Amino acid sequence: MAGDAAMDLKERALIAQKACANCFVSIHCNNEKDKKNCGVVTYHNAGNEKGRRLAASIHNKLVPAVGLFSRGLREKDYDVLNYSACPSALVELAYISNHQEEALMKTADFQDRAAWAIASGIASYLCVYLNQAPDFPETPFEKLAKRISMDNKYLGNDPVTWDEFAAVLKKLGLF
C-alpha cells in the first residue's frame, strides 16, 4: 500500500510538470494519535527558496482566514514535494484527528475560507492580486472572543489575565 501511495504522489507532481505549472500545492489534513494536536502547518523542501516563499505566502493567508493555531512553516522531505519540478508546498489544513477541527473542516464556511486563502496565497506568490477577501462570517475564535467580551463586559483594549486567557484556550479545547 505504501508503494501505491508514493506512486500516486509522484503522479500528482508529474501532472503539474506536464502542464508546465508555475507552482504545485498539495492539500492534506493532519492525523496523529494525540487528539489534542491542532492547527495549520505548511511544508516546503529544504533549500528551495521559491518553495519556501510559496509555502509562506499560502500559510500567511490561510491562518487568519480559518482562525486556527499556526504551527508554522516547516521543511520536510515529502515525496510529493520532491517529485515536483516547480516550486511546491504541502498544506496541512487542520487535524482530522482533533474532533473540533474535524467538525470545522466539514463546514462550508471553513472550506470556503481555506479555498480562498490558498488561492489568494498562490496568487500573491505569482504576483497576481485577487480582489479583497469575501465577506466571511466570523471565525469560531472571533465568536468566542466576542461572547467572552460580552459576558465579562470587557472592552476591546482591556488587558486579559493569564487565567482568562487559559479559560479561552480551555474552551477551545487547546488546554
CNS distance restraints for C-alpha pairs under 8 A (distance, minus, plus):
assign (resid   1 and name CA) (resid   5 and name CA) 6.33 0.50 0.50
assign (resid   2 and name CA) (resid   6 and name CA) 6.24 0.50 0.50
assign (resid   3 and name CA) (resid   7 and name CA) 6.19 0.50 0.50
assign (resid   4 and name CA) (resid   8 and name CA) 6.16 0.50 0.50
assign (resid   5 and name CA) (resid   9 and name CA) 6.28 0.50 0.50
assign (resid   6 and name CA) (resid  10 and name CA) 6.19 0.50 0.50
assign (resid   6 and name CA) (resid  79 and name CA) 6.83 0.50 0.50
assign (resid   6 and name CA) (resid  80 and name CA) 8.00 0.50 0.50
assign (resid   7 and name CA) (resid  11 and name CA) 6.10 0.50 0.50
assign (resid   8 and name CA) (resid  12 and name CA) 6.27 0.50 0.50
assign (resid   9 and name CA) (resid  13 and name CA) 6.48 0.50 0.50
assign (resid   9 and name CA) (resid  79 and name CA) 6.62 0.50 0.50
assign (resid   9 and name CA) (resid  80 and name CA) 5.02 0.50 0.50
assign (resid  10 and name CA) (resid  14 and name CA) 6.20 0.50 0.50
assign (resid  10 and name CA) (resid  79 and name CA) 6.83 0.50 0.50
assign (resid  10 and name CA) (resid  80 and name CA) 5.95 0.50 0.50
assign (resid  10 and name CA) (resid  83 and name CA) 5.73 0.50 0.50
assign (resid  10 and name CA) (resid  84 and name CA) 7.97 0.50 0.50
assign (resid  11 and name CA) (resid  15 and name CA) 6.22 0.50 0.50
assign (resid  12 and name CA) (resid  16 and name CA) 6.79 0.50 0.50
assign (resid  12 and name CA) (resid  80 and name CA) 7.39 0.50 0.50
assign (resid  13 and name CA) (resid  17 and name CA) 6.35 0.50 0.50
assign (resid  13 and name CA) (resid  24 and name CA) 7.29 0.50 0.50
assign (resid  13 and name CA) (resid  80 and name CA) 6.16 0.50 0.50
assign (resid  13 and name CA) (resid  81 and name CA) 7.64 0.50 0.50
assign (resid  13 and name CA) (resid  83 and name CA) 5.68 0.50 0.50
assign (resid  13 and name CA) (resid  84 and name CA) 4.82 0.50 0.50
assign (resid  13 and name CA) (resid  85 and name CA) 7.69 0.50 0.50
assign (resid  14 and name CA) (resid  18 and name CA) 6.07 0.50 0.50
assign (resid  14 and name CA) (resid  83 and name CA) 7.18 0.50 0.50
assign (resid  14 and name CA) (resid  84 and name CA) 6.81 0.50 0.50
assign (resid  15 and name CA) (resid  19 and name CA) 6.23 0.50 0.50
assign (resid  16 and name CA) (resid  20 and name CA) 6.26 0.50 0.50
assign (resid  16 and name CA) (resid  21 and name CA) 5.23 0.50 0.50
assign (resid  16 and name CA) (resid  23 and name CA) 7.77 0.50 0.50
assign (resid  16 and name CA) (resid  24 and name CA) 6.49 0.50 0.50
assign (resid  16 and name CA) (resid  84 and name CA) 7.37 0.50 0.50
assign (resid  17 and name CA) (resid  21 and name CA) 6.09 0.50 0.50
assign (resid  17 and name CA) (resid  84 and name CA) 6.81 0.50 0.50
assign (resid  17 and name CA) (resid  85 and name CA) 6.10 0.50 0.50
assign (resid  17 and name CA) (resid  86 and name CA) 7.20 0.50 0.50
assign (resid  21 and name CA) (resid  86 and name CA) 6.84 0.50 0.50
assign (resid  22 and name CA) (resid  86 and name CA) 6.12 0.50 0.50
assign (resid  22 and name CA) (resid  87 and name CA) 7.19 0.50 0.50
assign (resid  23 and name CA) (resid  54 and name CA) 7.97 0.50 0.50
assign (resid  23 and name CA) (resid  86 and name CA) 5.25 0.50 0.50
assign (resid  23 and name CA) (resid  87 and name CA) 4.95 0.50 0.50
assign (resid  23 and name CA) (resid  88 and name CA) 5.66 0.50 0.50
assign (resid  24 and name CA) (resid  84 and name CA) 7.06 0.50 0.50
assign (resid  24 and name CA) (resid  86 and name CA) 6.57 0.50 0.50
assign (resid  24 and name CA) (resid  87 and name CA) 6.31 0.50 0.50
assign (resid  24 and name CA) (resid  88 and name CA) 4.56 0.50 0.50
assign (resid  24 and name CA) (resid  89 and name CA) 6.51 0.50 0.50
assign (resid  25 and name CA) (resid  88 and name CA) 5.61 0.50 0.50
assign (resid  25 and name CA) (resid  89 and name CA) 4.94 0.50 0.50
assign (resid  25 and name CA) (resid  90 and name CA) 5.76 0.50 0.50
assign (resid  25 and name CA) (resid  91 and name CA) 7.28 0.50 0.50
assign (resid  26 and name CA) (resid  80 and name CA) 7.52 0.50 0.50
assign (resid  26 and name CA) (resid  88 and name CA) 7.89 0.50 0.50
assign (resid  26 and name CA) (resid  89 and name CA) 6.37 0.50 0.50
assign (resid  26 and name CA) (resid  90 and name CA) 4.70 0.50 0.50
assign (resid  26 and name CA) (resid  91 and name CA) 6.20 0.50 0.50
assign (resid  27 and name CA) (resid  90 and name CA) 5.93 0.50 0.50
assign (resid  27 and name CA) (resid  91 and name CA) 4.88 0.50 0.50
assign (resid  27 and name CA) (resid  92 and name CA) 6.25 0.50 0.50
assign (resid  27 and name CA) (resid  93 and name CA) 7.16 0.50 0.50
assign (resid  28 and name CA) (resid  90 and name CA) 7.34 0.50 0.50
assign (resid  28 and name CA) (resid  91 and name CA) 5.95 0.50 0.50
assign (resid  28 and name CA) (resid  92 and name CA) 4.82 0.50 0.50
assign (resid  28 and name CA) (resid  93 and name CA) 6.27 0.50 0.50
assign (resid  29 and name CA) (resid  91 and name CA) 7.98 0.50 0.50
assign (resid  29 and name CA) (resid  92 and name CA) 4.95 0.50 0.50
assign (resid  29 and name CA) (resid  93 and name CA) 5.43 0.50 0.50
assign (resid  29 and name CA) (resid  94 and name CA) 5.48 0.50 0.50
assign (resid  29 and name CA) (resid  95 and name CA) 5.68 0.50 0.50
assign (resid  29 and name CA) (resid  96 and name CA) 5.85 0.50 0.50
assign (resid  30 and name CA) (resid  92 and name CA) 5.63 0.50 0.50
assign (resid  30 and name CA) (resid  93 and name CA) 7.24 0.50 0.50
assign (resid  30 and name CA) (resid  94 and name CA) 5.88 0.50 0.50
assign (resid  30 and name CA) (resid  95 and name CA) 4.40 0.50 0.50
assign (resid  30 and name CA) (resid  96 and name CA) 5.91 0.50 0.50
assign (resid  30 and name CA) (resid  97 and name CA) 7.24 0.50 0.50
assign (resid  31 and name CA) (resid  95 and name CA) 5.53 0.50 0.50
assign (resid  31 and name CA) (resid  96 and name CA) 5.52 0.50 0.50
assign (resid  31 and name CA) (resid  97 and name CA) 4.97 0.50 0.50
assign (resid  32 and name CA) (resid  37 and name CA) 7.45 0.50 0.50
assign (resid  32 and name CA) (resid  95 and name CA) 7.62 0.50 0.50
assign (resid  32 and name CA) (resid  97 and name CA) 6.01 0.50 0.50
assign (resid  33 and name CA) (resid  97 and name CA) 7.20 0.50 0.50
assign (resid  34 and name CA) (resid  97 and name CA) 7.65 0.50 0.50
assign (resid  35 and name CA) (resid  97 and name CA) 5.37 0.50 0.50
assign (resid  35 and name CA) (resid  98 and name CA) 4.74 0.50 0.50
assign (resid  35 and name CA) (resid  99 and name CA) 7.38 0.50 0.50
assign (resid  36 and name CA) (resid  98 and name CA) 5.99 0.50 0.50
assign (resid  36 and name CA) (resid 173 and name CA) 7.45 0.50 0.50
assign (resid  36 and name CA) (resid 174 and name CA) 6.69 0.50 0.50
assign (resid  37 and name CA) (resid  95 and name CA) 6.86 0.50 0.50
assign (resid  37 and name CA) (resid  97 and name CA) 7.92 0.50 0.50
assign (resid  37 and name CA) (resid  98 and name CA) 6.53 0.50 0.50
assign (resid  38 and name CA) (resid  68 and name CA) 7.82 0.50 0.50
assign (resid  38 and name CA) (resid  69 and name CA) 6.86 0.50 0.50
assign (resid  38 and name CA) (resid  94 and name CA) 6.32 0.50 0.50
assign (resid  38 and name CA) (resid  95 and name CA) 5.53 0.50 0.50
assign (resid  38 and name CA) (resid  98 and name CA) 6.53 0.50 0.50
assign (resid  38 and name CA) (resid 101 and name CA) 7.22 0.50 0.50
assign (resid  38 and name CA) (resid 174 and name CA) 7.67 0.50 0.50
assign (resid  39 and name CA) (resid  68 and name CA) 5.28 0.50 0.50
assign (resid  39 and name CA) (resid  69 and name CA) 4.41 0.50 0.50
assign (resid  39 and name CA) (resid  70 and name CA) 5.57 0.50 0.50
assign (resid  39 and name CA) (resid  71 and name CA) 5.95 0.50 0.50
assign (resid  39 and name CA) (resid  93 and name CA) 7.36 0.50 0.50
assign (resid  39 and name CA) (resid  94 and name CA) 5.15 0.50 0.50
assign (resid  39 and name CA) (resid  95 and name CA) 6.68 0.50 0.50
assign (resid  40 and name CA) (resid  59 and name CA) 7.90 0.50 0.50
assign (resid  40 and name CA) (resid  63 and name CA) 6.66 0.50 0.50
assign (resid  40 and name CA) (resid  68 and name CA) 6.52 0.50 0.50
assign (resid  40 and name CA) (resid  69 and name CA) 6.23 0.50 0.50
assign (resid  40 and name CA) (resid  70 and name CA) 5.15 0.50 0.50
assign (resid  40 and name CA) (resid  71 and name CA) 5.57 0.50 0.50
assign (resid  40 and name CA) (resid  72 and name CA) 7.23 0.50 0.50
assign (resid  40 and name CA) (resid  91 and name CA) 7.65 0.50 0.50
assign (resid  40 and name CA) (resid  92 and name CA) 5.77 0.50 0.50
assign (resid  40 and name CA) (resid  93 and name CA) 5.16 0.50 0.50
assign (resid  40 and name CA) (resid  94 and name CA) 5.19 0.50 0.50
assign (resid  40 and name CA) (resid  95 and name CA) 7.98 0.50 0.50
assign (resid  41 and name CA) (resid  59 and name CA) 7.48 0.50 0.50
assign (resid  41 and name CA) (resid  70 and name CA) 6.46 0.50 0.50
assign (resid  41 and name CA) (resid  71 and name CA) 4.93 0.50 0.50
assign (resid  41 and name CA) (resid  72 and name CA) 5.29 0.50 0.50
assign (resid  41 and name CA) (resid  73 and name CA) 6.07 0.50 0.50
assign (resid  41 and name CA) (resid  74 and name CA) 7.28 0.50 0.50
assign (resid  41 and name CA) (resid  91 and name CA) 6.30 0.50 0.50
assign (resid  41 and name CA) (resid  92 and name CA) 5.30 0.50 0.50
assign (resid  41 and name CA) (resid  93 and name CA) 7.00 0.50 0.50
assign (resid  41 and name CA) (resid  94 and name CA) 7.80 0.50 0.50
assign (resid  42 and name CA) (resid  55 and name CA) 6.01 0.50 0.50
assign (resid  42 and name CA) (resid  56 and name CA) 7.66 0.50 0.50
assign (resid  42 and name CA) (resid  59 and name CA) 6.16 0.50 0.50
assign (resid  42 and name CA) (resid  72 and name CA) 6.56 0.50 0.50
assign (resid  42 and name CA) (resid  73 and name CA) 5.02 0.50 0.50
assign (resid  42 and name CA) (resid  74 and name CA) 6.25 0.50 0.50
assign (resid  42 and name CA) (resid  89 and name CA) 6.85 0.50 0.50
assign (resid  42 and name CA) (resid  90 and name CA) 5.72 0.50 0.50
assign (resid  42 and name CA) (resid  91 and name CA) 4.52 0.50 0.50
assign (resid  42 and name CA) (resid  92 and name CA) 6.00 0.50 0.50
assign (resid  43 and name CA) (resid  52 and name CA) 7.93 0.50 0.50
assign (resid  43 and name CA) (resid  55 and name CA) 6.46 0.50 0.50
assign (resid  43 and name CA) (resid  73 and name CA) 5.77 0.50 0.50
assign (resid  43 and name CA) (resid  74 and name CA) 4.79 0.50 0.50
assign (resid  43 and name CA) (resid  75 and name CA) 5.51 0.50 0.50
assign (resid  43 and name CA) (resid  76 and name CA) 6.13 0.50 0.50
assign (resid  43 and name CA) (resid  89 and name CA) 5.61 0.50 0.50
assign (resid  43 and name CA) (resid  90 and name CA) 4.99 0.50 0.50
assign (resid  43 and name CA) (resid  91 and name CA) 6.38 0.50 0.50
assign (resid  44 and name CA) (resid  48 and name CA) 7.44 0.50 0.50
assign (resid  44 and name CA) (resid  51 and name CA) 5.59 0.50 0.50
assign (resid  44 and name CA) (resid  52 and name CA) 5.51 0.50 0.50
assign (resid  44 and name CA) (resid  55 and name CA) 6.22 0.50 0.50
assign (resid  44 and name CA) (resid  73 and name CA) 7.62 0.50 0.50
assign (resid  44 and name CA) (resid  74 and name CA) 6.43 0.50 0.50
assign (resid  44 and name CA) (resid  75 and name CA) 5.08 0.50 0.50
assign (resid  44 and name CA) (resid  76 and name CA) 6.13 0.50 0.50
assign (resid  44 and name CA) (resid  81 and name CA) 6.95 0.50 0.50
assign (resid  44 and name CA) (resid  88 and name CA) 6.51 0.50 0.50
assign (resid  44 and name CA) (resid  89 and name CA) 4.97 0.50 0.50
assign (resid  44 and name CA) (resid  90 and name CA) 6.53 0.50 0.50
assign (resid  45 and name CA) (resid  51 and name CA) 6.63 0.50 0.50
assign (resid  45 and name CA) (resid  52 and name CA) 7.27 0.50 0.50
assign (resid  45 and name CA) (resid  75 and name CA) 5.35 0.50 0.50
assign (resid  45 and name CA) (resid  76 and name CA) 5.57 0.50 0.50
assign (resid  45 and name CA) (resid  77 and name CA) 5.98 0.50 0.50
assign (resid  45 and name CA) (resid  78 and name CA) 7.67 0.50 0.50
assign (resid  45 and name CA) (resid  81 and name CA) 6.40 0.50 0.50
assign (resid  45 and name CA) (resid  82 and name CA) 7.20 0.50 0.50
assign (resid  45 and name CA) (resid  88 and name CA) 7.78 0.50 0.50
assign (resid  45 and name CA) (resid  89 and name CA) 7.84 0.50 0.50
assign (resid  46 and name CA) (resid  75 and name CA) 5.13 0.50 0.50
assign (resid  46 and name CA) (resid  76 and name CA) 6.58 0.50 0.50
assign (resid  46 and name CA) (resid  77 and name CA) 7.36 0.50 0.50
assign (resid  48 and name CA) (resid  52 and name CA) 6.21 0.50 0.50
assign (resid  48 and name CA) (resid  87 and name CA) 7.60 0.50 0.50
assign (resid  49 and name CA) (resid  53 and name CA) 6.18 0.50 0.50
assign (resid  50 and name CA) (resid  54 and name CA) 6.20 0.50 0.50
assign (resid  50 and name CA) (resid  87 and name CA) 5.52 0.50 0.50
assign (resid  51 and name CA) (resid  55 and name CA) 6.09 0.50 0.50
assign (resid  51 and name CA) (resid  87 and name CA) 4.37 0.50 0.50
assign (resid  51 and name CA) (resid  88 and name CA) 4.98 0.50 0.50
assign (resid  51 and name CA) (resid  89 and name CA) 6.13 0.50 0.50
assign (resid  52 and name CA) (resid  56 and name CA) 6.02 0.50 0.50
assign (resid  52 and name CA) (resid  89 and name CA) 7.60 0.50 0.50
assign (resid  53 and name CA) (resid  57 and name CA) 6.03 0.50 0.50
assign (resid  53 and name CA) (resid 125 and name CA) 7.10 0.50 0.50
assign (resid  54 and name CA) (resid  58 and name CA) 6.33 0.50 0.50
assign (resid  54 and name CA) (resid  87 and name CA) 7.01 0.50 0.50
assign (resid  54 and name CA) (resid  88 and name CA) 6.93 0.50 0.50
assign (resid  54 and name CA) (resid  89 and name CA) 6.58 0.50 0.50
assign (resid  54 and name CA) (resid 121 and name CA) 7.47 0.50 0.50
assign (resid  54 and name CA) (resid 122 and name CA) 6.72 0.50 0.50
assign (resid  54 and name CA) (resid 125 and name CA) 5.64 0.50 0.50
assign (resid  55 and name CA) (resid  59 and name CA) 5.98 0.50 0.50
assign (resid  55 and name CA) (resid  73 and name CA) 7.11 0.50 0.50
assign (resid  55 and name CA) (resid  88 and name CA) 7.43 0.50 0.50
assign (resid  55 and name CA) (resid  89 and name CA) 5.13 0.50 0.50
assign (resid  55 and name CA) (resid  90 and name CA) 7.48 0.50 0.50
assign (resid  55 and name CA) (resid  91 and name CA) 7.85 0.50 0.50
assign (resid  56 and name CA) (resid  60 and name CA) 5.88 0.50 0.50
assign (resid  56 and name CA) (resid  73 and name CA) 6.69 0.50 0.50
assign (resid  57 and name CA) (resid  61 and name CA) 6.56 0.50 0.50
assign (resid  57 and name CA) (resid 121 and name CA) 4.80 0.50 0.50
assign (resid  57 and name CA) (resid 122 and name CA) 6.88 0.50 0.50
assign (resid  57 and name CA) (resid 124 and name CA) 6.69 0.50 0.50
assign (resid  57 and name CA) (resid 125 and name CA) 6.00 0.50 0.50
assign (resid  58 and name CA) (resid  62 and name CA) 5.98 0.50 0.50
assign (resid  58 and name CA) (resid 117 and name CA) 6.84 0.50 0.50
assign (resid  58 and name CA) (resid 118 and name CA) 5.35 0.50 0.50
assign (resid  58 and name CA) (resid 119 and name CA) 7.86 0.50 0.50
assign (resid  58 and name CA) (resid 120 and name CA) 7.28 0.50 0.50
assign (resid  58 and name CA) (resid 121 and name CA) 3.92 0.50 0.50
assign (resid  58 and name CA) (resid 122 and name CA) 6.19 0.50 0.50
assign (resid  59 and name CA) (resid  63 and name CA) 6.05 0.50 0.50
assign (resid  59 and name CA) (resid  72 and name CA) 7.69 0.50 0.50
assign (resid  59 and name CA) (resid  73 and name CA) 7.39 0.50 0.50
assign (resid  59 and name CA) (resid  91 and name CA) 7.92 0.50 0.50
assign (resid  59 and name CA) (resid 118 and name CA) 7.89 0.50 0.50
assign (resid  59 and name CA) (resid 121 and name CA) 7.36 0.50 0.50
assign (resid  60 and name CA) (resid  64 and name CA) 7.31 0.50 0.50
assign (resid  60 and name CA) (resid 121 and name CA) 7.45 0.50 0.50
assign (resid  61 and name CA) (resid  65 and name CA) 6.32 0.50 0.50
assign (resid  61 and name CA) (resid 117 and name CA) 5.12 0.50 0.50
assign (resid  61 and name CA) (resid 118 and name CA) 6.98 0.50 0.50
assign (resid  61 and name CA) (resid 120 and name CA) 6.98 0.50 0.50
assign (resid  61 and name CA) (resid 121 and name CA) 5.77 0.50 0.50
assign (resid  62 and name CA) (resid  66 and name CA) 6.17 0.50 0.50
assign (resid  62 and name CA) (resid 113 and name CA) 7.86 0.50 0.50
assign (resid  62 and name CA) (resid 114 and name CA) 6.16 0.50 0.50
assign (resid  62 and name CA) (resid 117 and name CA) 4.87 0.50 0.50
assign (resid  62 and name CA) (resid 118 and name CA) 6.26 0.50 0.50
assign (resid  62 and name CA) (resid 121 and name CA) 7.69 0.50 0.50
assign (resid  63 and name CA) (resid  67 and name CA) 5.79 0.50 0.50
assign (resid  63 and name CA) (resid  68 and name CA) 5.88 0.50 0.50
assign (resid  63 and name CA) (resid  69 and name CA) 7.02 0.50 0.50
assign (resid  63 and name CA) (resid  70 and name CA) 6.13 0.50 0.50
assign (resid  64 and name CA) (resid  68 and name CA) 7.23 0.50 0.50
assign (resid  65 and name CA) (resid 113 and name CA) 5.70 0.50 0.50
assign (resid  65 and name CA) (resid 114 and name CA) 6.78 0.50 0.50
assign (resid  65 and name CA) (resid 117 and name CA) 6.29 0.50 0.50
assign (resid  65 and name CA) (resid 139 and name CA) 7.95 0.50 0.50
assign (resid  66 and name CA) (resid 110 and name CA) 6.22 0.50 0.50
assign (resid  66 and name CA) (resid 113 and name CA) 5.93 0.50 0.50
assign (resid  66 and name CA) (resid 114 and name CA) 6.25 0.50 0.50
assign (resid  66 and name CA) (resid 139 and name CA) 6.64 0.50 0.50
assign (resid  67 and name CA) (resid 139 and name CA) 5.74 0.50 0.50
assign (resid  67 and name CA) (resid 140 and name CA) 7.29 0.50 0.50
assign (resid  67 and name CA) (resid 141 and name CA) 6.48 0.50 0.50
assign (resid  67 and name CA) (resid 142 and name CA) 8.00 0.50 0.50
assign (resid  68 and name CA) (resid  94 and name CA) 7.86 0.50 0.50
assign (resid  77 and name CA) (resid  81 and name CA) 7.14 0.50 0.50
assign (resid  77 and name CA) (resid  82 and name CA) 6.81 0.50 0.50
assign (resid  78 and name CA) (resid  82 and name CA) 6.17 0.50 0.50
assign (resid  79 and name CA) (resid  83 and name CA) 5.99 0.50 0.50
assign (resid  80 and name CA) (resid  84 and name CA) 6.58 0.50 0.50
assign (resid  80 and name CA) (resid  90 and name CA) 7.98 0.50 0.50
assign (resid  81 and name CA) (resid  88 and name CA) 5.82 0.50 0.50
assign (resid  81 and name CA) (resid  89 and name CA) 6.68 0.50 0.50
assign (resid  81 and name CA) (resid  90 and name CA) 7.23 0.50 0.50
assign (resid  84 and name CA) (resid  88 and name CA) 6.58 0.50 0.50
assign (resid  93 and name CA) (resid 114 and name CA) 7.66 0.50 0.50
assign (resid  94 and name CA) (resid 101 and name CA) 6.17 0.50 0.50
assign (resid  94 and name CA) (resid 102 and name CA) 7.65 0.50 0.50
assign (resid  94 and name CA) (resid 105 and name CA) 7.59 0.50 0.50
assign (resid  95 and name CA) (resid 101 and name CA) 5.93 0.50 0.50
assign (resid  95 and name CA) (resid 102 and name CA) 6.58 0.50 0.50
assign (resid  96 and name CA) (resid 101 and name CA) 6.27 0.50 0.50
assign (resid  96 and name CA) (resid 102 and name CA) 4.57 0.50 0.50
assign (resid  96 and name CA) (resid 105 and name CA) 7.98 0.50 0.50
assign (resid  97 and name CA) (resid 101 and name CA) 7.87 0.50 0.50
assign (resid  97 and name CA) (resid 102 and name CA) 6.80 0.50 0.50
assign (resid  98 and name CA) (resid 102 and name CA) 5.95 0.50 0.50
assign (resid  99 and name CA) (resid 103 and name CA) 6.18 0.50 0.50
assign (resid 100 and name CA) (resid 104 and name CA) 6.17 0.50 0.50
assign (resid 100 and name CA) (resid 173 and name CA) 7.79 0.50 0.50
assign (resid 101 and name CA) (resid 105 and name CA) 6.06 0.50 0.50
assign (resid 102 and name CA) (resid 106 and name CA) 6.64 0.50 0.50
assign (resid 103 and name CA) (resid 107 and name CA) 7.06 0.50 0.50
assign (resid 104 and name CA) (resid 110 and name CA) 6.36 0.50 0.50
assign (resid 105 and name CA) (resid 110 and name CA) 5.78 0.50 0.50
assign (resid 105 and name CA) (resid 111 and name CA) 6.46 0.50 0.50
assign (resid 106 and name CA) (resid 110 and name CA) 7.42 0.50 0.50
assign (resid 106 and name CA) (resid 111 and name CA) 7.42 0.50 0.50
assign (resid 107 and name CA) (resid 111 and name CA) 6.39 0.50 0.50
assign (resid 108 and name CA) (resid 112 and name CA) 5.97 0.50 0.50
assign (resid 109 and name CA) (resid 113 and name CA) 6.12 0.50 0.50
assign (resid 109 and name CA) (resid 136 and name CA) 7.59 0.50 0.50
assign (resid 109 and name CA) (resid 137 and name CA) 7.86 0.50 0.50
assign (resid 110 and name CA) (resid 114 and name CA) 6.01 0.50 0.50
assign (resid 111 and name CA) (resid 115 and name CA) 5.99 0.50 0.50
assign (resid 112 and name CA) (resid 116 and name CA) 6.07 0.50 0.50
assign (resid 113 and name CA) (resid 117 and name CA) 6.04 0.50 0.50
assign (resid 113 and name CA) (resid 136 and name CA) 7.43 0.50 0.50
assign (resid 114 and name CA) (resid 118 and name CA) 6.05 0.50 0.50
assign (resid 115 and name CA) (resid 119 and name CA) 6.09 0.50 0.50
assign (resid 116 and name CA) (resid 120 and name CA) 5.90 0.50 0.50
assign (resid 116 and name CA) (resid 133 and name CA) 7.54 0.50 0.50
assign (resid 117 and name CA) (resid 121 and name CA) 5.95 0.50 0.50
assign (resid 118 and name CA) (resid 122 and name CA) 6.18 0.50 0.50
assign (resid 119 and name CA) (resid 123 and name CA) 6.07 0.50 0.50
assign (resid 120 and name CA) (resid 124 and name CA) 5.98 0.50 0.50
assign (resid 120 and name CA) (resid 129 and name CA) 7.29 0.50 0.50
assign (resid 120 and name CA) (resid 130 and name CA) 6.25 0.50 0.50
assign (resid 121 and name CA) (resid 125 and name CA) 6.18 0.50 0.50
assign (resid 122 and name CA) (resid 126 and name CA) 6.27 0.50 0.50
assign (resid 123 and name CA) (resid 127 and name CA) 6.11 0.50 0.50
assign (resid 123 and name CA) (resid 128 and name CA) 4.80 0.50 0.50
assign (resid 123 and name CA) (resid 129 and name CA) 5.84 0.50 0.50
assign (resid 123 and name CA) (resid 130 and name CA) 6.86 0.50 0.50
assign (resid 124 and name CA) (resid 128 and name CA) 5.48 0.50 0.50
assign (resid 124 and name CA) (resid 129 and name CA) 5.64 0.50 0.50
assign (resid 124 and name CA) (resid 130 and name CA) 7.88 0.50 0.50
assign (resid 138 and name CA) (resid 142 and name CA) 5.74 0.50 0.50
assign (resid 138 and name CA) (resid 143 and name CA) 6.16 0.50 0.50
assign (resid 139 and name CA) (resid 143 and name CA) 6.30 0.50 0.50
assign (resid 140 and name CA) (resid 144 and name CA) 6.14 0.50 0.50
assign (resid 141 and name CA) (resid 145 and name CA) 6.03 0.50 0.50
assign (resid 141 and name CA) (resid 172 and name CA) 7.84 0.50 0.50
assign (resid 142 and name CA) (resid 146 and name CA) 6.16 0.50 0.50
assign (resid 143 and name CA) (resid 147 and name CA) 6.15 0.50 0.50
assign (resid 144 and name CA) (resid 148 and name CA) 6.10 0.50 0.50
assign (resid 144 and name CA) (resid 168 and name CA) 7.91 0.50 0.50
assign (resid 145 and name CA) (resid 149 and name CA) 6.02 0.50 0.50
assign (resid 145 and name CA) (resid 168 and name CA) 7.84 0.50 0.50
assign (resid 146 and name CA) (resid 150 and name CA) 6.08 0.50 0.50
assign (resid 147 and name CA) (resid 151 and name CA) 5.98 0.50 0.50
assign (resid 148 and name CA) (resid 152 and name CA) 5.94 0.50 0.50
assign (resid 148 and name CA) (resid 153 and name CA) 7.99 0.50 0.50
assign (resid 148 and name CA) (resid 154 and name CA) 7.85 0.50 0.50
assign (resid 149 and name CA) (resid 153 and name CA) 5.48 0.50 0.50
assign (resid 149 and name CA) (resid 154 and name CA) 4.69 0.50 0.50
assign (resid 149 and name CA) (resid 155 and name CA) 6.84 0.50 0.50
assign (resid 149 and name CA) (resid 156 and name CA) 7.77 0.50 0.50
assign (resid 150 and name CA) (resid 154 and name CA) 6.65 0.50 0.50
assign (resid 154 and name CA) (resid 158 and name CA) 6.19 0.50 0.50
assign (resid 160 and name CA) (resid 164 and name CA) 6.13 0.50 0.50
assign (resid 160 and name CA) (resid 165 and name CA) 6.51 0.50 0.50
assign (resid 161 and name CA) (resid 165 and name CA) 6.21 0.50 0.50
assign (resid 162 and name CA) (resid 166 and name CA) 6.00 0.50 0.50
assign (resid 163 and name CA) (resid 167 and name CA) 6.19 0.50 0.50
assign (resid 164 and name CA) (resid 168 and name CA) 6.45 0.50 0.50
assign (resid 165 and name CA) (resid 169 and name CA) 6.38 0.50 0.50
assign (resid 166 and name CA) (resid 170 and name CA) 6.05 0.50 0.50
assign (resid 166 and name CA) (resid 175 and name CA) 7.19 0.50 0.50
assign (resid 167 and name CA) (resid 171 and name CA) 6.17 0.50 0.50
assign (resid 168 and name CA) (resid 172 and name CA) 6.28 0.50 0.50
assign (resid 169 and name CA) (resid 173 and name CA) 6.28 0.50 0.50
assign (resid 169 and name CA) (resid 174 and name CA) 5.14 0.50 0.50
assign (resid 169 and name CA) (resid 175 and name CA) 5.45 0.50 0.50
assign (resid 170 and name CA) (resid 174 and name CA) 5.67 0.50 0.50
assign (resid 170 and name CA) (resid 175 and name CA) 4.71 0.50 0.50
